[in-house]
């Protein structure tokens, strides 16, 4: 990301605030789920898990395309430091949303066995692991890596659509 010396005053603080609010929202959602008795280690009823997976298909597709677009523009568009910083932040938050969604989808697929094959659940876990690796290495991630990850997520979404769409 562009350094704070090259960006407009307040942009860095705004992005930090947005990241903090995003993290707080994730924590709040997890807390509410726990309060409601949702245990991610337990199987969900088939109809609930299947509805979640069906909704996840479109979201996976949308977020993967958004990630791909953001990352391409980040590396090709002639923009100022502020725009690049915001675009980089958008890419990171999109990537994190995809990783979270892949993890939750994997959990739901485990609840859907045998309708969801072990291979499909393993693909979800592998995409989650790939995405987590990108999140942890954001400073050194190349455009080709993000594009490959987005393509793999789109392929996985197509597999889900074939099985549950």
C-alpha positions, 0 to 999 in steps of 0.5 A, a space after each residue: 500500500 502507498 505510504 502515509 507520507 504520499 497520501 492525503 491527510 486523514 486517508 490512512 486514519 480513515 482506512 485504519 478506522 474502516 479496517 477496525 470496523 470491519 474486524 469488529 463486524 466480523 467479531 460481532 457476527 461470530 459472537 451473535 452466532 455463538 449466542 444463538 447457539 450456532 457451533 461451527 464444529 457441529 453439523 447443521 440441518 441439511 436444509 439450512 446448510 444447503 440454503 447457505 451453499 446455494 447463497 454462497 455460490 453467487 457471493 463467491 462468484 461476485 467477490 472473486 470477480 471483484 477481487 480480480 477487477 480490483 487487483 488488475 486495476 491496482 496494477 494497471 491503472 494510472 492513479 494517484 497514491 490515494 486511489 491506489 491506497 483505497 484500491 489496495 484496501 478494497 482488494 484486501 477486504 474483498 480477499 478477506 471476505 472471500 476467505 471467510 466465505 470459503 471457510 463457512 462454505 467448507 463447514 456447511 459442505 461437511 454438514 451435507 455429506 454425502 450429497 457434498 462429496 469429500 472432494 468438493 469439501 476438500 476443494 473448499 478447504 484448499 481454496 480457503 487455505 490458498 486464500 489465507 496464504 494470500 491474506 498473510 502475504 499481502 505485501 508480496 502477492 503478485 497479480 498472477 497469484 491473485 488472478 489464479 486464486 480468483 479463477 480457482 474460486 470461480 471454478 469452485 463456485 461452478 462445481 457448487 452450482 453443478 452440485 447444488 444450484 
